Amino acid sequence: MFDSLGDRSEDREFWERYLKLLPKWLDNGYLNPNPQKELGRLEDIPKGFELQKKGDVSARKLMYRIA
């Protein structure tokens, strides 16, 4: 993770602390992931682009079933 752009020790220290806390923050509700909306299968991706163009997608993850 840190090798692709080179690491700086302060970046590494920050992320190591953050990644240890992340599961606890998710469990206690301190952080909440965006809600998901499943739009269908891969052929429905253009429909998702249209929703985004119209401004109908805000703070949601658009999901598509692949298998």
FILORO-904857 format. One record per residue (C-alpha): y, z, x; residue in one letter; residue number from 1. Coordinates in Angstrom, 2 decimals. Example, Ala and Ser with C-alpha at 12.3 -4.5 7.8 and 13.67 -1.06 7.14 Angstrom:
2
((-4.50; 7.80; 12.30); A; 1)
((-1.06; 7.14; 13.67); S; 2)
This chain:
67
((0.00; 0.00; 0.00); M; 1)
((2.45; 0.85; 2.75); F; 2)
((1.42; -1.88; 5.20); D; 3)
((2.71; -4.95; 3.35); S; 4)
((6.41; -4.29; 3.98); L; 5)
((6.13; -1.70; 6.67); G; 6)
((6.48; 1.95; 5.88); D; 7)
((9.19; 4.43; 6.49); R; 8)
((8.09; 8.02; 6.78); S; 9)
((10.54; 9.18; 4.09); E; 10)
((9.17; 6.56; 1.66); D; 11)
((5.61; 7.61; 2.34); R; 12)
((6.44; 11.30; 1.87); E; 13)
((8.23; 10.61; -1.41); F; 14)
((5.38; 8.55; -2.87); W; 15)
((2.69; 10.97; -1.73); E; 16)
((4.48; 13.81; -3.53); R; 17)
((5.18; 11.66; -6.60); Y; 18)
((1.63; 10.36; -6.94); L; 19)
((0.26; 13.92; -6.81); K; 20)
((2.58; 14.98; -9.67); L; 21)
((2.17; 11.88; -11.83); L; 22)
((-1.10; 12.88; -13.60); P; 23)
((0.33; 16.30; -14.53); K; 24)
((3.56; 14.74; -15.85); W; 25)
((1.56; 12.32; -18.02); L; 26)
((-0.74; 15.07; -19.33); D; 27)
((2.09; 17.43; -20.31); N; 28)
((4.21; 14.68; -21.88); G; 29)
((7.00; 14.79; -19.29); Y; 30)
((6.48; 11.04; -18.84); L; 31)
((5.38; 8.77; -21.66); N; 32)
((4.25; 5.20; -21.05); P; 33)
((5.70; 2.49; -23.26); N; 34)
((3.74; 1.82; -26.45); P; 35)
((1.48; -1.22; -26.43); Q; 36)
((1.30; -4.08; -28.89); K; 37)
((-1.72; -6.35; -28.79); E; 38)
((-0.81; -9.90; -29.77); L; 39)
((-4.21; -11.50; -29.58); G; 40)
((-5.86; -13.66; -26.96); R; 41)
((-4.60; -15.78; -24.07); L; 42)
((-3.67; -18.65; -26.39); E; 43)
((-1.18; -16.27; -28.07); D; 44)
((0.94; -15.82; -24.93); I; 45)
((3.55; -18.37; -26.14); P; 46)
((3.99; -16.21; -29.26); K; 47)
((4.86; -13.28; -26.99); G; 48)
((7.42; -15.39; -25.12); F; 49)
((9.03; -16.33; -28.44); E; 50)
((9.26; -12.68; -29.46); L; 51)
((10.95; -11.90; -26.15); Q; 52)
((13.40; -14.80; -26.51); K; 53)
((14.37; -13.57; -29.99); K; 54)
((14.90; -10.05; -28.67); G; 55)
((12.08; -8.59; -30.76); D; 56)
((10.42; -6.88; -27.78); V; 57)
((12.01; -3.67; -26.60); S; 58)
((10.33; -0.82; -24.73); A; 59)
((6.85; -2.17; -25.53); R; 60)
((4.08; -3.70; -23.47); K; 61)
((2.68; -6.91; -24.89); L; 62)
((-1.07; -7.01; -24.38); M; 63)
((-3.56; -9.87; -24.67); Y; 64)
((-7.34; -9.66; -24.89); R; 65)
((-8.91; -11.65; -22.07); I; 66)
((-12.61; -11.00; -22.54); A; 67)
